[in-house]
Amino acid sequence: SGIAKPGQLVAIMGASGAGKTTLLNILTQRRPGTLKVTGD
């Protein structure tokens, strides 16, 4: 979890296949559809 404020540099790290690119595409609205986030 975290907050990315305007003007800040953010690094998204994770293993290959973890969904980093998918997350960025959703956040930048490059893919139509819905996002469902679950977990604790």
N, C-alpha and C positions, 0 to 999 in steps of 0.2 A: 504494500500500500504506500501511498505517497501523494504529494502535490507537486505539480509542475507549474510554476508561476511564469508569466511572460518575461522573456529575456534570459531565462535560465537554460543551461545546457543539461540535458537529461540523457543518461545511458540506459538502454534496455539490453540486459544481458541474459543469456540462457543457453541451454544446450541446443544442438541442431535438432530441428523438428519440434521445438517447444512452442512455436506459434508467434514468434516475435514479429515477423513480417505481416502475418494476419492481423495481429493487434494494431500495428501501425496503419495498415490499410483501413481498418474499421474506424480508428480514431480520426483519420484524414478523410473519411467518407468516400474512399475510392471503390468500395464494394457496397452495392445495395443490400439491404436486408436488415435483420435485427441482431442485437447482441444480448445474450443472456449470460449474466455473471453469477456463478454460484460458489459457495464455499464458506469457510469460516474466517 
